Amino acid sequence: MPFVPPTATTPEYALVIFDAAGREVAEADGSALSTTVAARVAAGGDADVVLMCHGWLDDLTDAKNTYRGWLTTAHGVGWPEASAPLVVGVHWPSVPAAGGEPPDVPAQMQARLADGTLLESLENAGVELADFLSFWGMRERAISLGATDAGLGRLLARIFAARPGVRVHLVGHSLGCVALSGALVAAGAAGGPHAASFFLVQAAESSWAFSASAPFFTGGAGKYAAVISDGLVDGPLVATRSSHDGALAVLYRLGMEFVLERSYAAASVARPARSAAIGAEGLGFDPPVASAGALPALEPGAAHFAVEPGHQYSIDCSAVITGHNDVDHAELARLFAAMVAA
Protein backbone atom coordinates (compact mmCIF):
# COMPACT_ATOMS: atom_id res chain seq x y z
CA MET A 1 0.00 0.00 0.00
CA PRO A 2 1.73 3.23 -1.12
CA PHE A 3 0.05 5.41 1.53
CA VAL A 4 -0.64 4.40 5.12
CA PRO A 5 -4.29 5.31 5.77
CA PRO A 6 -5.20 7.94 8.37
CA THR A 7 -6.53 7.23 11.85
CA ALA A 8 -8.35 9.40 14.37
CA THR A 9 -5.01 10.79 15.56
CA THR A 10 -2.66 10.37 12.59
CA PRO A 11 -2.77 11.72 9.03
CA GLU A 12 -2.35 9.67 5.91
CA TYR A 13 1.33 9.38 5.05
CA ALA A 14 3.48 7.92 2.30
CA LEU A 15 5.85 5.13 3.31
CA VAL A 16 8.77 4.86 0.89
CA ILE A 17 10.69 1.62 1.31
CA PHE A 18 14.38 1.08 0.55
CA ASP A 19 16.41 -2.12 0.40
CA ALA A 20 19.69 -2.93 2.15
CA ALA A 21 21.68 -1.40 -0.71
CA GLY A 22 19.88 1.94 -0.35
CA ARG A 23 17.69 1.55 -3.45
CA GLU A 24 13.99 2.35 -3.49
CA VAL A 25 11.78 -0.75 -3.60
CA ALA A 26 9.15 -0.61 -6.35
CA GLU A 27 5.46 -0.74 -5.51
CA ALA A 28 3.40 -3.82 -6.42
CA ASP A 29 2.50 -2.30 -9.80
CA GLY A 30 6.14 -1.55 -10.57
CA SER A 31 5.89 2.20 -9.95
CA ALA A 32 8.18 4.23 -7.71
CA LEU A 33 6.41 5.82 -4.74
CA SER A 34 8.91 8.69 -4.89
CA THR A 35 7.42 9.58 -8.27
CA THR A 36 3.91 9.52 -6.81
CA VAL A 37 5.04 11.70 -3.89
CA ALA A 38 6.66 14.18 -6.27
CA ALA A 39 3.45 14.37 -8.31
CA ARG A 40 1.49 15.05 -5.13
CA VAL A 41 3.91 17.84 -4.22
CA ALA A 42 3.72 19.28 -7.73
CA ALA A 43 -0.07 19.42 -7.48
CA GLY A 44 0.40 21.97 -4.70
CA GLY A 45 -2.24 20.71 -2.33
CA ASP A 46 0.17 20.53 0.60
CA ALA A 47 1.89 23.68 1.83
CA ASP A 48 4.78 21.78 3.44
CA VAL A 49 6.37 18.34 3.40
CA VAL A 50 7.61 16.48 6.49
CA LEU A 51 10.16 13.76 5.71
CA MET A 52 10.77 11.31 8.58
CA CYS A 53 13.48 8.65 8.89
CA HIS A 54 13.65 6.08 11.70
CA GLY A 55 16.83 4.72 13.20
CA TRP A 56 18.55 1.54 14.32
CA LEU A 57 16.70 -1.78 14.82
CA ASP A 58 13.36 -0.90 13.22
CA ASP A 59 11.81 -3.50 10.92
CA LEU A 60 8.82 -2.52 8.78
CA THR A 61 6.31 -3.05 11.60
CA ASP A 62 8.52 -1.14 14.04
CA ALA A 63 8.88 1.72 11.56
CA LYS A 64 5.10 2.03 11.23
CA ASN A 65 4.75 1.94 15.01
CA THR A 66 7.45 4.59 15.35
CA TYR A 67 5.74 6.92 12.91
CA ARG A 68 2.33 6.28 14.39
CA GLY A 69 3.71 7.21 17.81
CA TRP A 70 5.36 10.40 16.54
CA LEU A 71 2.30 11.50 14.60
CA THR A 72 -0.09 10.69 17.42
CA THR A 73 2.02 12.69 19.86
CA ALA A 74 2.11 15.60 17.42
CA HIS A 75 -1.68 15.48 16.94
CA GLY A 76 -3.22 18.65 18.25
CA VAL A 77 0.09 20.51 18.56
CA GLY A 78 -1.00 22.53 15.55
CA TRP A 79 0.51 23.53 12.23
CA PRO A 80 1.22 27.16 11.34
CA GLU A 81 0.13 26.80 7.72
CA ALA A 82 -3.45 26.90 6.43
CA SER A 83 -3.22 23.34 5.12
CA ALA A 84 -1.79 20.20 6.67
CA PRO A 85 1.60 19.01 5.41
CA LEU A 86 2.27 16.01 3.23
CA VAL A 87 3.95 13.51 5.54
CA VAL A 88 6.46 11.06 4.09
CA GLY A 89 8.03 8.27 6.11
CA VAL A 90 11.02 6.19 5.09
CA HIS A 91 11.68 2.56 5.90
CA TRP A 92 15.13 1.08 5.50
CA PRO A 93 16.31 -2.32 6.82
CA SER A 94 18.10 -1.27 10.00
CA VAL A 95 17.98 -4.75 11.56
CA PRO A 96 20.59 -7.35 10.51
CA ALA A 97 19.07 -10.35 8.75
CA ALA A 98 18.44 -13.25 11.14
CA GLY A 99 21.03 -15.95 10.66
CA GLY A 100 22.66 -14.00 7.85
CA GLU A 101 26.19 -12.77 7.37
CA PRO A 102 27.44 -10.20 9.88
CA PRO A 103 26.85 -6.67 8.57
CA ASP A 104 29.71 -4.76 7.04
CA VAL A 105 31.70 -2.62 9.47
CA PRO A 106 34.49 -0.10 8.84
CA ALA A 107 37.81 -1.61 7.78
CA GLN A 108 39.59 -0.39 10.91
CA MET A 109 37.18 -2.39 13.05
CA GLN A 110 37.59 -5.51 10.92
CA ALA A 111 41.35 -5.38 11.45
CA ARG A 112 40.98 -4.95 15.22
CA LEU A 113 38.41 -7.74 15.32
CA ALA A 114 40.86 -10.06 13.59
CA ASP A 115 43.72 -9.32 16.01
CA GLY A 116 41.54 -9.57 19.13
CA THR A 117 41.90 -5.94 20.20
CA LEU A 118 38.26 -5.12 19.58
CA LEU A 119 36.96 -8.18 21.43
CA GLU A 120 39.05 -7.30 24.46
CA SER A 121 37.79 -3.72 24.47
CA LEU A 122 34.19 -4.84 24.11
CA GLU A 123 34.57 -7.23 27.01
CA ASN A 124 36.10 -4.49 29.17
CA ALA A 125 33.19 -2.19 28.32
CA GLY A 126 30.54 -4.88 28.92
CA VAL A 127 29.32 -4.66 25.32
CA GLU A 128 28.09 -7.67 23.32
CA LEU A 129 29.85 -8.20 20.00
CA ALA A 130 26.52 -8.77 18.21
CA ASP A 131 25.15 -5.42 19.39
CA PHE A 132 28.34 -3.63 18.42
CA LEU A 133 28.47 -5.13 14.93
CA SER A 134 24.76 -4.50 14.44
CA PHE A 135 25.06 -0.82 15.33
CA TRP A 136 28.11 -0.13 13.21
CA GLY A 137 27.00 -2.30 10.32
CA MET A 138 23.67 -0.47 10.20
CA ARG A 139 25.54 2.84 10.36
CA GLU A 140 27.33 1.89 7.15
CA ARG A 141 23.93 1.04 5.65
CA ALA A 142 22.49 4.42 6.70
CA ILE A 143 25.42 6.18 5.03
CA SER A 144 24.72 4.26 1.81
CA LEU A 145 21.00 5.04 2.01
CA GLY A 146 21.72 8.77 2.06
CA ALA A 147 24.36 8.68 -0.67
CA THR A 148 23.02 6.10 -3.16
CA ASP A 149 21.80 7.60 -6.45
CA ALA A 150 18.56 5.61 -6.18
CA GLY A 151 18.19 6.24 -2.45
CA LEU A 152 17.02 8.89 -0.02
CA GLY A 153 18.92 11.69 -1.75
CA ARG A 154 16.99 11.03 -4.95
CA LEU A 155 13.69 11.08 -3.06
CA LEU A 156 14.56 14.41 -1.47
CA ALA A 157 15.77 15.86 -4.77
CA ARG A 158 12.52 14.81 -6.45
CA ILE A 159 10.48 16.52 -3.74
CA PHE A 160 12.52 19.70 -4.07
CA ALA A 161 12.21 19.69 -7.85
CA ALA A 162 8.48 18.96 -7.88
CA ARG A 163 7.45 22.44 -6.83
CA PRO A 164 9.75 25.47 -6.47
CA GLY A 165 9.56 26.93 -3.00
CA VAL A 166 8.14 23.83 -1.29
CA ARG A 167 9.13 23.77 2.39
CA VAL A 168 10.60 20.43 3.41
CA HIS A 169 11.13 19.65 7.10
CA LEU A 170 13.49 16.78 7.98
CA VAL A 171 12.97 14.70 11.12
CA GLY A 172 15.40 11.90 11.91
CA HIS A 173 16.11 9.61 14.84
CA SER A 174 19.35 7.79 15.60
CA LEU A 175 20.95 6.48 12.40
CA GLY A 176 18.07 8.01 10.45
CA CYS A 177 19.82 11.34 11.04
CA VAL A 178 22.87 9.99 9.23
CA ALA A 179 20.75 8.98 6.23
CA LEU A 180 18.97 12.36 6.12
CA SER A 181 22.25 14.26 6.43
CA GLY A 182 23.64 12.37 3.45
CA ALA A 183 20.45 12.88 1.47
CA LEU A 184 20.51 16.62 2.14
CA VAL A 185 24.11 16.92 0.98
CA ALA A 186 23.36 14.78 -2.11
CA ALA A 187 20.30 16.84 -3.00
CA GLY A 188 22.22 20.07 -2.39
CA ALA A 189 25.08 18.90 -4.60
CA ALA A 190 22.52 18.29 -7.33
CA GLY A 191 21.53 21.96 -7.14
CA GLY A 192 18.42 21.35 -5.11
CA PRO A 193 16.80 23.92 -2.82
CA HIS A 194 17.35 23.90 0.92
CA ALA A 195 15.48 22.19 3.73
CA ALA A 196 13.14 24.40 5.74
CA SER A 197 14.25 22.79 9.03
CA PHE A 198 16.19 19.78 10.30
CA PHE A 199 15.37 18.05 13.60
CA LEU A 200 18.01 15.53 14.71
CA VAL A 201 16.63 13.44 17.56
CA GLN A 202 19.36 11.50 19.40
CA ALA A 203 21.48 11.51 16.27
CA ALA A 204 23.88 8.57 16.02
CA GLU A 205 26.44 10.60 14.13
CA SER A 206 29.59 12.45 15.03
CA SER A 207 29.34 15.67 17.00
CA TRP A 208 31.64 16.99 14.29
CA ALA A 209 29.58 15.76 11.33
CA PHE A 210 28.69 19.31 10.28
CA SER A 211 32.00 20.94 11.23
CA ALA A 212 34.27 22.53 8.64
CA SER A 213 37.21 21.98 11.02
CA ALA A 214 37.75 18.46 12.30
CA PRO A 215 41.47 17.71 11.81
CA PHE A 216 41.18 14.21 13.29
CA PHE A 217 38.99 13.10 10.35
CA THR A 218 40.23 12.26 6.88
CA GLY A 219 39.91 15.44 4.86
CA GLY A 220 39.94 17.62 7.98
CA ALA A 221 36.19 18.23 8.07
CA GLY A 222 33.00 16.52 9.13
CA LYS A 223 31.36 14.17 6.64
CA TYR A 224 28.35 16.46 6.23
CA ALA A 225 30.03 19.83 6.71
CA ALA A 226 28.28 21.11 3.58
CA VAL A 227 24.98 21.16 5.49
CA ILE A 228 26.29 24.24 7.33
CA SER A 229 28.96 25.61 4.99
CA ASP A 230 26.60 25.57 1.99
CA GLY A 231 23.59 26.73 4.00
CA LEU A 232 21.46 23.70 3.14
CA VAL A 233 18.98 24.38 5.96
CA ASP A 234 17.19 27.72 5.71
CA GLY A 235 15.39 27.38 9.02
CA PRO A 236 16.59 26.05 12.39
CA LEU A 237 18.69 22.94 12.80
CA VAL A 238 18.12 21.48 16.27
CA ALA A 239 19.83 18.43 17.78
CA THR A 240 18.72 16.73 20.98
CA ARG A 241 21.13 15.11 23.42
CA SER A 242 20.68 13.08 26.59
CA SER A 243 23.03 11.84 29.27
CA HIS A 244 20.92 8.67 29.45
CA ASP A 245 21.66 7.50 25.90
CA GLY A 246 23.86 4.49 26.55
CA ALA A 247 23.94 3.40 22.91
CA LEU A 248 25.68 6.62 21.95
CA ALA A 249 27.74 7.11 25.10
CA VAL A 250 29.22 3.60 24.81
CA LEU A 251 28.55 1.86 21.47
CA TYR A 252 29.14 4.94 19.36
CA ARG A 253 32.14 6.32 21.22
CA LEU A 254 33.81 2.95 21.47
CA GLY A 255 33.38 2.34 17.75
CA MET A 256 34.50 5.82 16.79
CA GLU A 257 37.76 5.36 18.66
CA PHE A 258 38.45 2.32 16.50
CA VAL A 259 37.48 4.27 13.39
CA LEU A 260 40.01 6.86 14.53
CA GLU A 261 42.46 4.05 15.31
CA ARG A 262 42.72 4.63 19.02
CA SER A 263 42.10 2.21 21.86
CA TYR A 264 39.03 2.34 24.05
CA ALA A 265 41.27 2.17 27.12
CA ALA A 266 42.76 5.57 26.29
CA ALA A 267 39.38 6.99 25.34
CA SER A 268 37.69 5.83 28.53
CA VAL A 269 39.86 8.11 30.64
CA ALA A 270 39.61 11.41 28.81
CA ARG A 271 36.37 10.91 26.88
CA PRO A 272 37.90 12.83 23.96
CA ALA A 273 35.62 15.22 22.19
CA ARG A 274 36.52 13.83 18.82
CA SER A 275 34.74 10.50 19.40
CA ALA A 276 31.49 12.02 20.71
CA ALA A 277 28.05 11.54 19.16
CA ILE A 278 25.57 14.36 18.68
CA GLY A 279 22.91 12.58 20.71
CA ALA A 280 25.30 12.19 23.65
CA GLU A 281 27.33 15.40 23.63
CA GLY A 282 25.61 17.78 21.22
CA LEU A 283 26.95 19.60 18.18
CA GLY A 284 30.68 20.27 18.11
CA PHE A 285 32.40 22.97 16.11
CA ASP A 286 35.42 24.02 18.17
CA PRO A 287 37.14 21.94 20.88
CA PRO A 288 35.97 21.07 23.41
CA VAL A 289 32.57 19.81 22.27
CA ALA A 290 30.26 22.81 22.21
CA SER A 291 27.01 23.63 20.53
CA ALA A 292 26.70 26.28 17.86
CA GLY A 293 23.99 27.65 20.08
CA ALA A 294 22.40 26.14 23.17
CA LEU A 295 18.73 26.15 23.99
CA PRO A 296 17.71 25.94 27.64
CA ALA A 297 17.53 22.36 28.86
CA LEU A 298 14.25 20.71 27.98
CA GLU A 299 12.04 20.35 31.04
CA PRO A 300 8.84 18.29 31.34
CA GLY A 301 5.92 20.34 30.06
CA ALA A 302 8.09 22.78 28.07
CA ALA A 303 6.05 24.55 25.42
CA HIS A 304 7.94 27.66 24.25
CA PHE A 305 11.19 27.68 22.30
CA ALA A 306 13.18 30.56 20.81
CA VAL A 307 14.74 29.30 17.58
CA GLU A 308 15.76 31.38 14.58
CA PRO A 309 16.13 30.58 10.88
CA GLY A 310 19.64 29.72 9.76
CA HIS A 311 20.84 28.90 13.28
CA GLN A 312 21.97 25.58 14.75
CA TYR A 313 21.18 24.49 18.29
CA SER A 314 21.83 21.68 20.74
CA ILE A 315 19.32 21.05 23.50
CA ASP A 316 19.87 18.93 26.59
CA CYS A 317 16.83 16.68 26.87
CA SER A 318 18.08 14.50 29.73
CA ALA A 319 15.08 15.38 31.89
CA VAL A 320 12.74 13.97 29.24
CA ILE A 321 14.68 11.48 27.09
CA THR A 322 15.68 8.53 29.30
CA GLY A 323 17.17 6.26 26.64
CA HIS A 324 18.17 6.07 22.99
CA ASN A 325 14.68 5.14 21.80
CA ASP A 326 12.71 7.22 24.31
CA VAL A 327 11.86 9.98 21.85
CA ASP A 328 8.06 10.03 21.70
CA HIS A 329 7.28 13.11 23.81
CA ALA A 330 4.92 16.06 23.48
CA GLU A 331 7.76 18.41 24.41
CA LEU A 332 9.69 17.31 21.32
CA ALA A 333 6.58 17.75 19.16
CA ARG A 334 6.19 21.31 20.45
CA LEU A 335 9.86 22.00 19.75
CA PHE A 336 9.42 20.78 16.19
CA ALA A 337 6.34 23.00 15.78
CA ALA A 338 8.43 25.98 16.90
CA MET A 339 11.08 25.09 14.31
CA VAL A 340 8.45 24.94 11.57
CA ALA A 341 7.05 28.30 12.59
CA ALA A 342 10.46 30.04 12.73
C-alpha positions as CSV (number, residue, x, y, z in Angstrom):
1,M,0.0,0.0,0.0
2,P,1.7,3.2,-1.1
3,F,0.1,5.4,1.5
4,V,-0.6,4.4,5.1
5,P,-4.3,5.3,5.8
6,P,-5.2,7.9,8.4
7,T,-6.5,7.2,11.8
8,A,-8.3,9.4,14.4
9,T,-5.0,10.8,15.6
10,T,-2.7,10.4,12.6
11,P,-2.8,11.7,9.0
12,E,-2.3,9.7,5.9
13,Y,1.3,9.4,5.0
14,A,3.5,7.9,2.3
15,L,5.9,5.1,3.3
16,V,8.8,4.9,0.9
17,I,10.7,1.6,1.3
18,F,14.4,1.1,0.6
19,D,16.4,-2.1,0.4
20,A,19.7,-2.9,2.2
21,A,21.7,-1.4,-0.7
22,G,19.9,1.9,-0.3
23,R,17.7,1.5,-3.4
24,E,14.0,2.3,-3.5
25,V,11.8,-0.7,-3.6
26,A,9.2,-0.6,-6.4
27,E,5.5,-0.7,-5.5
28,A,3.4,-3.8,-6.4
29,D,2.5,-2.3,-9.8
30,G,6.1,-1.6,-10.6
31,S,5.9,2.2,-9.9
32,A,8.2,4.2,-7.7
33,L,6.4,5.8,-4.7
34,S,8.9,8.7,-4.9
35,T,7.4,9.6,-8.3
36,T,3.9,9.5,-6.8
37,V,5.0,11.7,-3.9
38,A,6.7,14.2,-6.3
39,A,3.4,14.4,-8.3
40,R,1.5,15.0,-5.1
41,V,3.9,17.8,-4.2
42,A,3.7,19.3,-7.7
43,A,-0.1,19.4,-7.5
44,G,0.4,22.0,-4.7
45,G,-2.2,20.7,-2.3
46,D,0.2,20.5,0.6
47,A,1.9,23.7,1.8
48,D,4.8,21.8,3.4
49,V,6.4,18.3,3.4
50,V,7.6,16.5,6.5
51,L,10.2,13.8,5.7
52,M,10.8,11.3,8.6
53,C,13.5,8.7,8.9
54,H,13.7,6.1,11.7
55,G,16.8,4.7,13.2
56,W,18.5,1.5,14.3
57,L,16.7,-1.8,14.8
58,D,13.4,-0.9,13.2
59,D,11.8,-3.5,10.9
60,L,8.8,-2.5,8.8
61,T,6.3,-3.0,11.6
62,D,8.5,-1.1,14.0
63,A,8.9,1.7,11.6
64,K,5.1,2.0,11.2
65,N,4.8,1.9,15.0
66,T,7.5,4.6,15.3
67,Y,5.7,6.9,12.9
68,R,2.3,6.3,14.4
69,G,3.7,7.2,17.8
70,W,5.4,10.4,16.5
71,L,2.3,11.5,14.6
72,T,-0.1,10.7,17.4
73,T,2.0,12.7,19.9
74,A,2.1,15.6,17.4
75,H,-1.7,15.5,16.9
76,G,-3.2,18.7,18.3
77,V,0.1,20.5,18.6
78,G,-1.0,22.5,15.6
79,W,0.5,23.5,12.2
80,P,1.2,27.2,11.3
81,E,0.1,26.8,7.7
82,A,-3.4,26.9,6.4
83,S,-3.2,23.3,5.1
84,A,-1.8,20.2,6.7
85,P,1.6,19.0,5.4
86,L,2.3,16.0,3.2
87,V,3.9,13.5,5.5
88,V,6.5,11.1,4.1
89,G,8.0,8.3,6.1
90,V,11.0,6.2,5.1
91,H,11.7,2.6,5.9
92,W,15.1,1.1,5.5
93,P,16.3,-2.3,6.8
94,S,18.1,-1.3,10.0
95,V,18.0,-4.8,11.6
96,P,20.6,-7.3,10.5
97,A,19.1,-10.4,8.7
98,A,18.4,-13.2,11.1
99,G,21.0,-15.9,10.7
100,G,22.7,-14.0,7.9
101,E,26.2,-12.8,7.4
102,P,27.4,-10.2,9.9
103,P,26.9,-6.7,8.6
104,D,29.7,-4.8,7.0
105,V,31.7,-2.6,9.5
106,P,34.5,-0.1,8.8
107,A,37.8,-1.6,7.8
108,Q,39.6,-0.4,10.9
109,M,37.2,-2.4,13.1
110,Q,37.6,-5.5,10.9
111,A,41.3,-5.4,11.5
112,R,41.0,-5.0,15.2
113,L,38.4,-7.7,15.3
114,A,40.9,-10.1,13.6
115,D,43.7,-9.3,16.0
116,G,41.5,-9.6,19.1
117,T,41.9,-5.9,20.2
118,L,38.3,-5.1,19.6
119,L,37.0,-8.2,21.4
120,E,39.1,-7.3,24.5
121,S,37.8,-3.7,24.5
122,L,34.2,-4.8,24.1
123,E,34.6,-7.2,27.0
124,N,36.1,-4.5,29.2
125,A,33.2,-2.2,28.3
126,G,30.5,-4.9,28.9
127,V,29.3,-4.7,25.3
128,E,28.1,-7.7,23.3
129,L,29.8,-8.2,20.0
130,A,26.5,-8.8,18.2
131,D,25.2,-5.4,19.4
132,F,28.3,-3.6,18.4
133,L,28.5,-5.1,14.9
134,S,24.8,-4.5,14.4
135,F,25.1,-0.8,15.3
136,W,28.1,-0.1,13.2
137,G,27.0,-2.3,10.3
138,M,23.7,-0.5,10.2
139,R,25.5,2.8,10.4
140,E,27.3,1.9,7.1
141,R,23.9,1.0,5.6
142,A,22.5,4.4,6.7
143,I,25.4,6.2,5.0
144,S,24.7,4.3,1.8
145,L,21.0,5.0,2.0
146,G,21.7,8.8,2.1
147,A,24.4,8.7,-0.7
148,T,23.0,6.1,-3.2
149,D,21.8,7.6,-6.4
150,A,18.6,5.6,-6.2
151,G,18.2,6.2,-2.4
152,L,17.0,8.9,0.0
153,G,18.9,11.7,-1.8
154,R,17.0,11.0,-4.9
155,L,13.7,11.1,-3.1
156,L,14.6,14.4,-1.5
157,A,15.8,15.9,-4.8
158,R,12.5,14.8,-6.5
159,I,10.5,16.5,-3.7
160,F,12.5,19.7,-4.1
161,A,12.2,19.7,-7.8
162,A,8.5,19.0,-7.9
163,R,7.4,22.4,-6.8
164,P,9.7,25.5,-6.5
165,G,9.6,26.9,-3.0
166,V,8.1,23.8,-1.3
167,R,9.1,23.8,2.4
168,V,10.6,20.4,3.4
169,H,11.1,19.6,7.1
170,L,13.5,16.8,8.0
171,V,13.0,14.7,11.1
172,G,15.4,11.9,11.9
173,H,16.1,9.6,14.8
174,S,19.4,7.8,15.6
175,L,20.9,6.5,12.4
176,G,18.1,8.0,10.4
177,C,19.8,11.3,11.0
178,V,22.9,10.0,9.2
179,A,20.8,9.0,6.2
180,L,19.0,12.4,6.1
181,S,22.2,14.3,6.4
182,G,23.6,12.4,3.5
183,A,20.4,12.9,1.5
184,L,20.5,16.6,2.1
185,V,24.1,16.9,1.0
186,A,23.4,14.8,-2.1
187,A,20.3,16.8,-3.0
188,G,22.2,20.1,-2.4
189,A,25.1,18.9,-4.6
190,A,22.5,18.3,-7.3
191,G,21.5,22.0,-7.1
192,G,18.4,21.3,-5.1
193,P,16.8,23.9,-2.8
194,H,17.3,23.9,0.9
195,A,15.5,22.2,3.7
196,A,13.1,24.4,5.7
197,S,14.2,22.8,9.0
198,F,16.2,19.8,10.3
199,F,15.4,18.1,13.6
200,L,18.0,15.5,14.7
201,V,16.6,13.4,17.6
202,Q,19.4,11.5,19.4
203,A,21.5,11.5,16.3
204,A,23.9,8.6,16.0
205,E,26.4,10.6,14.1
206,S,29.6,12.5,15.0
207,S,29.3,15.7,17.0
208,W,31.6,17.0,14.3
209,A,29.6,15.8,11.3
210,F,28.7,19.3,10.3
211,S,32.0,20.9,11.2
212,A,34.3,22.5,8.6
213,S,37.2,22.0,11.0
214,A,37.7,18.5,12.3
215,P,41.5,17.7,11.8
216,F,41.2,14.2,13.3
217,F,39.0,13.1,10.4
218,T,40.2,12.3,6.9
219,G,39.9,15.4,4.9
220,G,39.9,17.6,8.0
221,A,36.2,18.2,8.1
222,G,33.0,16.5,9.1
223,K,31.4,14.2,6.6
224,Y,28.3,16.5,6.2
225,A,30.0,19.8,6.7
226,A,28.3,21.1,3.6
227,V,25.0,21.2,5.5
228,I,26.3,24.2,7.3
229,S,29.0,25.6,5.0
230,D,26.6,25.6,2.0
231,G,23.6,26.7,4.0
232,L,21.5,23.7,3.1
233,V,19.0,24.4,6.0
234,D,17.2,27.7,5.7
235,G,15.4,27.4,9.0
236,P,16.6,26.1,12.4
237,L,18.7,22.9,12.8
238,V,18.1,21.5,16.3
239,A,19.8,18.4,17.8
240,T,18.7,16.7,21.0
241,R,21.1,15.1,23.4
242,S,20.7,13.1,26.6
243,S,23.0,11.8,29.3
244,H,20.9,8.7,29.5
245,D,21.7,7.5,25.9
246,G,23.9,4.5,26.5
247,A,23.9,3.4,22.9
248,L,25.7,6.6,21.9
249,A,27.7,7.1,25.1
250,V,29.2,3.6,24.8
251,L,28.6,1.9,21.5
252,Y,29.1,4.9,19.4
253,R,32.1,6.3,21.2
254,L,33.8,2.9,21.5
255,G,33.4,2.3,17.7
256,M,34.5,5.8,16.8
257,E,37.8,5.4,18.7
258,F,38.4,2.3,16.5
259,V,37.5,4.3,13.4
260,L,40.0,6.9,14.5
261,E,42.5,4.0,15.3
262,R,42.7,4.6,19.0
263,S,42.1,2.2,21.9
264,Y,39.0,2.3,24.1
265,A,41.3,2.2,27.1
266,A,42.8,5.6,26.3
267,A,39.4,7.0,25.3
268,S,37.7,5.8,28.5
269,V,39.9,8.1,30.6
270,A,39.6,11.4,28.8
271,R,36.4,10.9,26.9
272,P,37.9,12.8,24.0
273,A,35.6,15.2,22.2
274,R,36.5,13.8,18.8
275,S,34.7,10.5,19.4
276,A,31.5,12.0,20.7
277,A,28.1,11.5,19.2
278,I,25.6,14.4,18.7
279,G,22.9,12.6,20.7
280,A,25.3,12.2,23.7
281,E,27.3,15.4,23.6
282,G,25.6,17.8,21.2
283,L,26.9,19.6,18.2
284,G,30.7,20.3,18.1
285,F,32.4,23.0,16.1
286,D,35.4,24.0,18.2
287,P,37.1,21.9,20.9
288,P,36.0,21.1,23.4
289,V,32.6,19.8,22.3
290,A,30.3,22.8,22.2
291,S,27.0,23.6,20.5
292,A,26.7,26.3,17.9
293,G,24.0,27.7,20.1
294,A,22.4,26.1,23.2
295,L,18.7,26.2,24.0
296,P,17.7,25.9,27.6
297,A,17.5,22.4,28.9
298,L,14.2,20.7,28.0
299,E,12.0,20.4,31.0
300,P,8.8,18.3,31.3
301,G,5.9,20.3,30.1
302,A,8.1,22.8,28.1
303,A,6.0,24.6,25.4
304,H,7.9,27.7,24.3
305,F,11.2,27.7,22.3
306,A,13.2,30.6,20.8
307,V,14.7,29.3,17.6
308,E,15.8,31.4,14.6
309,P,16.1,30.6,10.9
310,G,19.6,29.7,9.8
311,H,20.8,28.9,13.3
312,Q,22.0,25.6,14.7
313,Y,21.2,24.5,18.3
314,S,21.8,21.7,20.7
315,I,19.3,21.1,23.5
316,D,19.9,18.9,26.6
317,C,16.8,16.7,26.9
318,S,18.1,14.5,29.7
319,A,15.1,15.4,31.9
320,V,12.7,14.0,29.2
321,I,14.7,11.5,27.1
322,T,15.7,8.5,29.3
323,G,17.2,6.3,26.6
324,H,18.2,6.1,23.0
325,N,14.7,5.1,21.8
326,D,12.7,7.2,24.3
327,V,11.9,10.0,21.8
328,D,8.1,10.0,21.7
329,H,7.3,13.1,23.8
330,A,4.9,16.1,23.5
331,E,7.8,18.4,24.4
332,L,9.7,17.3,21.3
333,A,6.6,17.7,19.2
334,R,6.2,21.3,20.5
335,L,9.9,22.0,19.8
336,F,9.4,20.8,16.2
337,A,6.3,23.0,15.8
338,A,8.4,26.0,16.9
339,M,11.1,25.1,14.3
340,V,8.4,24.9,11.6
341,A,7.1,28.3,12.6
342,A,10.5,30.0,12.7
